[in-house]
Amino acid sequence: MFAINLRSILMTLLVASAALTLVGCNNDSPRAATPPPATGGGDDTVSFRILVRDAYAQEATAEPITVNDKDIDFDVLDTAEFDDLIASGTINGQG
């Protein structure tokens, strides 16, 4: 009984701390503006399929793929489409 209550309390604290962390995330932070990606030609719509595959294909030291101000076209209807990425167990060919 005590273990169940302790688990519930810990989960509540975890969710609350995550929520408080997200509250601190806003656009008012004093940081440099993220430059637009080098590719894309100004198109504001990006395929989710391509976005995921590009993320898996890039080097571990590459700049993160930006999705700011992009409309993501959720064109994947079945997660099995990414089974080859998951089954390989690697990112960019590295185990």
C-alpha positions as CSV (number, residue, x, y, z in Angstrom):
1,M,0.0,0.0,0.0
2,F,2.8,2.4,1.0
3,A,4.8,1.6,-2.2
4,I,1.8,2.4,-4.4
5,N,1.2,5.8,-2.7
6,L,4.9,6.6,-2.9
7,R,4.9,5.7,-6.6
8,S,1.9,8.0,-7.1
9,I,3.5,10.8,-5.3
10,L,6.8,10.4,-7.2
11,M,4.9,10.4,-10.6
12,T,2.9,13.5,-9.5
13,L,6.2,15.3,-8.6
14,L,7.8,14.2,-11.9
15,V,4.8,15.5,-13.9
16,A,4.7,18.8,-11.9
17,S,8.4,19.4,-12.4
18,A,8.2,18.7,-16.1
19,A,5.3,21.2,-16.4
20,L,7.2,23.8,-14.4
21,T,10.2,23.3,-16.7
22,L,8.1,23.8,-19.7
23,V,6.6,27.0,-18.3
24,G,10.1,28.5,-18.3
25,C,10.4,27.7,-22.1
26,N,9.2,30.8,-24.0
27,N,10.2,33.0,-26.8
28,D,11.3,35.8,-24.5
29,S,14.7,34.4,-23.8
30,P,17.7,36.5,-24.9
31,R,19.3,34.3,-27.4
32,A,20.3,34.7,-31.0
33,A,17.7,34.0,-33.6
34,T,18.0,30.6,-35.3
35,P,19.1,31.0,-38.9
36,P,16.9,29.4,-41.5
37,P,18.0,26.0,-42.8
38,A,20.3,26.0,-45.8
39,T,18.0,23.8,-47.8
40,G,14.3,24.0,-48.5
41,G,14.1,27.2,-50.6
42,G,11.8,29.0,-48.2
43,D,9.1,26.3,-48.2
44,D,7.4,26.3,-44.8
45,T,6.0,22.8,-45.2
46,V,8.1,19.8,-44.3
47,S,7.3,16.1,-44.6
48,F,7.4,14.3,-41.3
49,R,8.7,11.2,-43.2
50,I,11.6,13.2,-44.6
51,L,12.2,15.0,-41.3
52,V,12.6,11.8,-39.4
53,R,14.8,10.2,-42.0
54,D,17.0,13.3,-42.2
55,A,17.4,13.3,-38.4
56,Y,18.5,9.6,-38.4
57,A,20.9,10.2,-41.4
58,Q,22.8,13.2,-40.0
59,E,26.1,13.0,-38.1
60,A,25.9,13.0,-34.3
61,T,27.8,16.3,-34.2
62,A,25.6,18.0,-36.8
63,E,23.5,21.0,-35.9
64,P,20.0,20.0,-34.8
65,I,17.3,20.0,-37.5
66,T,15.2,23.1,-37.0
67,V,11.4,22.9,-37.1
68,N,10.7,26.4,-36.0
69,D,8.1,28.2,-38.2
70,K,7.6,25.0,-40.2
71,D,4.3,23.4,-41.0
72,I,4.8,19.6,-40.6
73,D,2.9,17.5,-43.0
74,F,2.1,14.4,-41.0
75,D,2.3,12.1,-44.0
76,V,3.0,8.9,-42.1
77,L,0.0,6.9,-41.3
78,D,1.7,3.7,-40.1
79,T,4.7,3.7,-37.7
80,A,5.8,0.5,-39.5
81,E,7.2,2.8,-42.1
82,F,10.1,3.5,-39.7
83,D,10.7,-0.1,-38.8
84,D,14.0,-0.2,-40.8
85,L,15.4,2.6,-38.8
86,I,14.4,1.0,-35.5
87,A,15.4,-2.5,-36.5
88,S,18.9,-1.4,-37.5
89,G,19.6,-0.3,-34.0
90,T,21.9,2.4,-35.3
91,I,21.9,6.1,-36.0
92,N,23.8,7.0,-39.2
93,G,25.3,3.5,-39.4
94,Q,26.9,3.7,-36.0
95,G,26.0,1.1,-33.3
